[in-house]
Amino acid sequence: MKYFNKKFLLFFIVCSVILLAKADNFVVNGNEYAVSDDGNSVTLRAFVGDPDTLKCYVIPDVVENEGKIYPVTMLDFYQGFSEISLDELYVGSNLQYLLYDSFYSNSVRRVVWNARNCEVLDLVTSSAPAKTSASRSRYVEPYGFGKIRTERLEEVVIGDEVVSLPEQFVQGAVIKSLHIPASLTDIHSSSFFGCEGLESISVDAANPFFDSRDGCNGVVRTADDALVLACATTRIPAGIKVIETRIYCSLSVKSVVLPNSIIKIESEAFGDCAELERLECHVADPSDIELSSTLDFSSFYGIPTKTCVLYVPKGSAGLYRRANQWKDFANIVEMDEETPPLKGDLNGDGRVDVEDVNALVNIILKVE
């Protein structure tokens, strides 16, 4: 009899634990949520609706259950949207943690990102993720946006309250334009790595941390005059001191002009710029520029130094031919009155782009 009572008591305890655990879970609009250990927020764990009808997926700011409103702070899917083609993904403002593989192989077209400060986490173990955000110790540091298939990602909208973006945020997306809101205080140079089709970059004039000075079509960190984001048509403006890592990496650029204010070029700044034909540096002494000494990933890693011509100030060619990394350029030419200008460069900025087309139109129309 005592043995039976013990078995019954054990069975009762197990059932109670299961029921209590289930009580923490609830479903709203096809989303399954788990209440955090402190009861103040929820983790979005799964989509239990019909995936065939799902075109726009919303990670809400908050969700209501039994009269209580919870902020949605974590998305804990594991390849939960694998192979589903979404037209739009809306990310709520309260999301703090997003599991790396949540949108594995998903070919979404448009992302509206309102998460103020979200980390994208990579699972340390291959086992299923834990149910609450209290278990985030099982994850490592931010890295990427869920292996999302970005070849269809045509538009990214960054909300007006977003403070920071994770590394490799939407790398490889086919977006053509990007606007940085006034709220953004932190952006990594790899956040938009590989977005080769990017043509237009703008920064809200009210942003105190970043600017796009002189219509440069890039993003400058105002505090230290560092160029942190560029596209193929970015012009490095006067006064820039630092070229951040990988910002020109893999872009189709033929000419880059470095102003005389440059003091540092990070690793792979021009990585795999295979089409680069002309690098023009206006710094008289190359020793004044700090270059990356990272093993195998120098500042000029990926530049075709055998064919790309390095133009330097008059009287400084000898210094550049002896300087580490600069000496790798096979053709170093001093700039003077006899140096031929870049063909088609009508406005003299060292590159041929749409601004030269506008200059030509103005010449034809005789516009001052």
N, C-alpha and C positions, 0 to 999 in steps of 0.2 A: 504493500500500500504506500509506504514511504517512497519507494522507487517510482511508483506511478505519479505521485504528487510532484516529485522532482522533475520528471519528464514534462508533466503538464505545465509547471511553473516556467521551465525553460522555453517551452513552445509559446507560452503567453508573452514572455519577454521578447522573443524574436519577432512575433507578430506585431507587438506594440512598436518596436523599433522601425519595422517596415512601414507601418501605418503612419508613424510620425514623420518618417522621411518623405513619404508620398504627400503628406499634408503640406510639406514645404514647397511642393511643385504645383503649378497651375497652368492652364492654357488660356490664352487670349488671342483672338484673331489668327489662329493657326500656329502661334508661337508658344513653345513650352518654356516656362521660366522656373528657376530655382531661387528661393529666398536665401540670402547670405546668412552666415552664422550670427551676425549681430542683428539681423532682422530689418536692416535699414535700406537695403538695395537688393536688386535681383540680377541674376545671370541668365542671359538668353541661351538656352541649351540646345534647342532643336526646332526645326519647322516641321510640324506634323500635318500640315494641310496638303492640298493637291499640288505637286510641283509642276504639273503640266499646264496649269492655269496661271502660274506665277511669272509675271513679267517685270513688276516693280516690287522690290523687297525693301521693307522699312524696318530699320532698327530704331524703335521709338525713343524719345527722350525719357518718358515715364510710362508706367503701366499701372492700371488700377485693378485690385483684387480684394473683394469683400470689404469694400469701403476704404481701403488703405492704398495710398499712392506710393509707388516705388520708383526711384530712378534706375534706369537700365545701365549698369556700369561695366558689364563684361559680356562678350560674345564668346561662348565656349563650344562652338561647333568643332568637329574634326572632319574636314572634307565634307561638311554638311550640304554644300551646294555643288558638289562635284558634277561636272558635265551639264549643269543647267545654264541655259543662255538667258540671262536677265537683260532687259532693256535699261533698267535704272536701279541703282542702289542708293538708298537714303540712309545715312549714318547719323544717329542722334547725338545731341550735344553732350550728354552725360557719359558716353562710352569712354572708359579709361583703359580697358584691356581688350585686345582682339587677337584671338588665336591665329597663328600664322597660316595654317592650312584651311581656314574656314571657307574660303572661296576658291579652293584649289580647282584649277582648270575651268573656272567660270569666265565666260566671255561677255562680260557686261559692257554696255555701250556708254553709259553715263553714270558718274558718281557725284552725289551731292554730299560733301563731307562737312559735318557740323561738329564733330567731336573736338572739344576745346583742347584737350591734351591727352591723346591716346597713344598707348604703347602697343606695338604689334609684337606678340610674343611667340617664341618657338618652343615647342614641347620638348622637354629633355628626354622623356621616356616614350616608348612606342605604345604604352598602354593608354586606355581611354582617359580623357581629361577629367579632372576632379569637378565636382558639381558646383562649387562656389568660388567666388573670387578670393576667399580666404586662403585658398590652396595655390595661389599664384607662385609660391616658392618652387613649384615644379617646372616653372618656365624660365627661359633665359632672357637675355636682353632683347630690345626691339630689333627686328630685322625683316624688312619687307612687308608687303601688303598681301599676304595670303596666297602667293603664287597665282595671282589673278592673271588670266590670259589677256594681256593688254593690247593685242593686235586689233581689237575691236573697240577699245576704250577711246572714244572720240571727244569726250568732254569731261572735265573735272571742275566742279564748282566748290570753292573753299568758302565756308560760311564766315559771316562777319564777326563771329566770336571765337574763331579758332586761334589758339595761341601758338601751337607748335605742330609740325608735321614729322612723322617717323621717317627713318632712313629708308631709301629705296621705295618710297611711297607708291608711286605708280610708274615704275621704271618701264621704259619701252612702249609707253602709250602713244597712240597716233594723234594726240591732241595737237591743235594748231595754235591755240591761244591760251594764255594763263593770266589770271589777275590775282595779285597778292593783297589781301585785305589789310586794313589799318591795325587790326588786332594781332596779327602774326608777329611773334617775337623771336621765333627760332625756326630756321629752315636748314636742312642739311644739303650739302652740294650733290648728294646722290638721290635726293628725293624724287627728282625727275630725270634721273640718269637714263640715257638711251632714247629720250623723246626726240627723235631726229626730225620729225615733222613740225616741231614747234617753231612758229614764225613770229609770234607777237607776245611780249611779256610786259606787263604793266604793274605798277605798285601804287596803292592808294596814297595820295599826297599827305594824308593824315598819319601815316605810319611813322613812328619816331625811330624805328630800328632799321628799316630798309628804305632804299630809294632807287629810282631808275633815272638818275641824273642825266641831263643833256640829251634826253631821248635816246639813251644807249641801247634800249631794247634788251636789258638784262636786269639783274637784281644785285644791288650793292648793299653790303652791311655798312651802315652809316658810321658806326663808332670807330672802325679801323680801316675804312675805305677799301674793303675787300669785295671783289667780284665773286659772288657765291652761286649765281645761276646765270647760264647763258644759253643762247640758241645760235643757229648758224648765221643769223644776221645781226648778232650782238656786236656793237662797237665799244671797245674798251675806252672809256672817257679819261680825259686828263685828270690827274689827282689820284687815280687808283694805285694802291700800294701792294695789294696782295691778290694773286690769282689762286683761288681755292682748288682743291683736288678734283680732278675728273670733270670739270664743268664744261670743257669742250670735247670730252671723250666721245669718239665715234661720230662726231658731227661732220657734215660735208662742208668744210670751210677751205677756201683756197688761199686766203690772206688774213694775217692777224698783225695788228700794230700794237706794240707795247710802248706806252708813254714813258717819259723820263722819270716818272714818279714811282715806278715799280721797284719794290725792295724784296719781294718774296714770290716765288712760284712753287706751289705745292706739287706733290707727286701726281703723275698722270694727268696734269692739267690739260694736255693736248693729246691724251692717249688715243691711239688708233685713228688719228686724223690723217688718213692715208692720202687725201687729196690736197693737203697743204702744200702750196708751191712757194709761198713767200712769208717769211717771218721778219718783221721789221722792229728792231729794238732801238729805242732812243736814249738808252742809258749809256753814258760814255765809258764807264768802267764796269765790266761784268762782275767784279768782286763785290760791288755794291748790292748785288741781287743774291739773296739766299735761295739756293736750289735744294730740292729734296734729295737726300742721300739714301732713301729707302732702297734696300737691295732689290734689284730687278725692276723697280718702278720709279725711275727718275722723273724729273720734271718734264723732260722731253720724250718720255717713253712713248713709242708708237709713231713719232713723227718720222717721215721718210727723209732722214738727214742727208742722204746721198744725193737727193734731187731737190729738196726744198732749199731755196736760197735765203741765207741769213743776211739781212741788211743792218749795218751798224753805223754809228756816228763816224764822221771823218776823223781819221787819225787813231781809231781804236781797234782796227782789224787785228793787229798784232796781239793785243790783250785778249781778244775773243778766241784767237787761234790757240792760245796757251791755256785758256781757262777750262776747268773741268766741265764736262757736258757740252759747253758751247763749242769746244774744239771738235766735237763729233760731226758738225756740219761741214760737208765737203766744200761748199761754196759760201764764202764769207765776203761780202762786198761792202765797201764803205759808201755811205750816202753823201753825195755832193751834187753840184749843179749838173754834172754829166751823167748822173745815175738816171736811167730811163724810168719815167713814171709807169705805174701799173696801167696797162692798156684798158681803157674804158673808165678809169677812175677820174671822173670829171670834177668831183668836189675835193679831191686830194686827201681823202681819209684813209688811203691805203687799201681799199677794198672796192670791188665792183658789186653794187647792189641796187635796190630800188631807188635809193636816194640819188644815184647817178642818172637813173632814168628821169627822175623828176627834174634834175638839173638840166638835162638835155631838152626836156619839154620847155623849161623856162627860157633856155637859150633860143629855141625856135620861135617861141611866142614873144621873145624880147621882154621877159618879165624881170624886173630888178630883184 
